Amino acid sequence: MSPEDLLSYLESHGETERALTKGEHINELLSLAGHPDGYTKAVDPDRWFNFYTEISAPLIALARARLRNPPPTAQIIPFPRRTA
């Protein structure tokens, strides 16, 4: 499942009566959202959780923002040239 497919799935699934979501999907969402402060770093990937929209929506928004504008993976640091 692509990242956007996962976000769409979690978004629609959070509106269901029980909103049961596997921990592995929540962990993937946490990763896509950049493991924001105030949220757990991971959940048991084999457990099922009631993951309603009230909980998932802020993480989904963060994940979508990071997918549109990913954080830099490297930084270029200029060094002065040596002079002889």
Backbone torsions as a table, in degrees:
resi	resn	phi	psi	omega
1	MET	NA	132.6	179.5
2	SER	-72.5	161.5	177.7
3	PRO	-56.3	-43.3	-179.5
4	GLU	-67.0	-36.9	176.0
5	ASP	-61.6	-42.3	178.7
6	LEU	-62.0	-45.6	-179.4
7	LEU	-62.7	-42.5	178.2
8	SER	-64.1	-41.6	178.0
9	TYR	-60.8	-49.5	-178.0
10	LEU	-65.3	-36.5	179.4
11	GLU	-62.3	-48.9	-178.9
12	SER	-74.2	-35.0	-177.4
13	HIS	-69.6	-29.6	179.5
14	GLY	-65.2	-16.1	179.6
15	GLU	-89.7	-5.4	-178.6
16	THR	-77.1	168.2	-174.9
17	GLU	-58.9	-44.6	-177.7
18	ARG	-106.8	-21.2	177.5
19	ALA	50.9	40.1	-179.7
20	LEU	-69.1	127.2	-176.5
21	THR	-134.8	134.1	179.3
22	LYS	-70.5	142.1	-179.3
23	GLY	-55.6	-34.5	-179.8
24	GLU	-62.1	-33.7	177.3
25	HIS	-71.8	-37.2	177.3
26	ILE	-65.6	-41.5	178.1
27	ASN	-61.9	-39.8	178.1
28	GLU	-64.8	-41.1	177.4
29	LEU	-62.8	-44.5	177.8
30	LEU	-57.8	-41.3	178.9
31	SER	-65.4	-46.5	179.4
32	LEU	-62.3	-31.9	-179.7
33	ALA	-82.0	-5.4	178.2
34	GLY	84.7	22.4	-179.7
35	HIS	48.0	62.6	-175.7
36	PRO	-64.8	152.9	176.3
37	ASP	-60.1	146.7	178.7
38	GLY	92.0	-7.2	178.3
39	TYR	-117.0	152.3	174.9
40	THR	-60.2	154.5	179.6
41	LYS	-80.7	-29.0	179.7
42	ALA	-165.2	157.8	174.1
43	VAL	-122.3	167.7	177.5
44	ASP	-62.2	116.5	-174.9
45	PRO	-65.3	-17.9	-177.5
46	ASP	-95.6	-8.3	179.8
47	ARG	-86.0	159.7	174.4
48	TRP	-106.0	140.7	-177.7
49	PHE	-129.8	148.4	169.0
50	ASN	-80.5	106.8	-172.1
51	PHE	-118.0	74.4	-175.7
52	TYR	-72.2	162.2	-178.0
53	THR	-55.4	-35.9	-179.7
54	GLU	-57.6	-31.3	-179.7
55	ILE	-90.4	-43.4	-171.8
56	SER	-80.0	-29.6	-172.9
57	ALA	-56.8	-45.9	179.2
58	PRO	-62.6	-37.8	178.9
59	LEU	-68.9	-39.7	178.3
60	ILE	-63.2	-41.8	178.5
61	ALA	-62.9	-43.6	177.5
62	LEU	-62.2	-43.6	-179.4
63	ALA	-63.1	-43.8	179.1
64	ARG	-63.2	-40.4	178.7
65	ALA	-63.2	-40.8	179.4
66	ARG	-69.2	-32.8	177.8
67	LEU	-69.7	-36.3	178.8
68	ARG	-72.8	-35.2	-176.1
69	ASN	-137.7	77.7	-175.0
70	PRO	-63.3	146.8	177.7
71	PRO	-67.0	152.0	179.5
72	PRO	-64.1	144.9	179.2
73	THR	-100.1	-12.4	178.7
74	ALA	-149.8	155.1	178.9
75	GLN	-124.7	133.8	178.3
76	ILE	-89.1	124.2	179.9
77	ILE	-114.4	115.5	179.8
78	PRO	-75.2	135.3	176.6
79	PHE	-111.0	144.0	177.8
80	PRO	-67.4	146.7	179.0
81	ARG	-78.8	147.3	175.2
82	ARG	-76.3	140.4	173.7
83	THR	-115.3	139.9	-176.7
84	ALA	-81.0	NA	NA
